[in-house]
Amino acid sequence: MVRIFFLLATAITLLFLLAMVVLFICNWIIYYRIEEMETHGLVKNDLTQAKDDLLKLPPKEHIKRRLKELGVKSADDQ
């Protein structure tokens, strides 16, 4: 009787261990896909399209040009 309960407990423990490994792998895959999307998605594409001379501009000038590209009117335009 004790042997049956021991084998049953061992089987349940192994099933939980297997489930834990599967869920860990799924979590790892999902986490790294989201991490890659956030770190290499829109931000990376935006920076790779920027030109070297644009990156050397002061921040205010860069913001002014970007707002002009987006069609936002500034106080200077009015």
N, C-alpha and C positions, 0 to 999 in steps of 0.2 A: 504494500500500500504506500509506504514511504517512497519507494522507488518510482511509482507512478506519479506521485505529486512532484517529486524532484525532476523527473523528465518533463512534466507539463510546465513547471516553472522555468526550466532551461529553455524549452521551446518558445515560451512567451517572451522570455528575455532576449532570445536571438531574433525574434520577430520585431521587437521594439528597437533592437540595435540596427537591424536592417532598415527599418523605417526611418530611424534617426540619420543614418548615412545617406539615404535617398533624399530626405528633406534638406540635409546640409548641402548636398550637391546642387539641388534645385535653388536653394537660397543663394549659394555662391554664384551660380550662373546668372540669376536675376540681378543680384547686386552689381556684378561687374558689367553687365549690359547697360544698366542705368548709369553707373559711374562713367562708363565710356561715352555714353550719349551726352551726359552733362559736361564732361571735360573736353570732349573732342567733337561735339556737335556744332551748334550754331556759332559758338565763340571761336572755335578753331577755323571754321570756314570764313568768318568775318575777318580774322587776322591774316589768313593766307591771301585774301584778296586785297589787303591794304598794301599800298606801295611804300617803298623805303622812305621817300621824301615826306610822305604823309605821316609816317611814324616819328619823324624828326621834328614835327611841328610842336609848338607849345600846346598844352591841353585846351586852352581857351580857343585857339584858332582851329584846332581839330573839331571841337564841339560846334563852333560856328559853321564850319564846312559841312559837318554831318547834318545839322539842322537845316541848312540850305538844301542839301540833297533830299531831305524828307519833305521839303516844302513848307517848313515852319517859318513864319515871318518873325523877324526880330525887331527890336526898337529901331535899329538902324535902317531897316527897309521901309519904315512908314513915313 
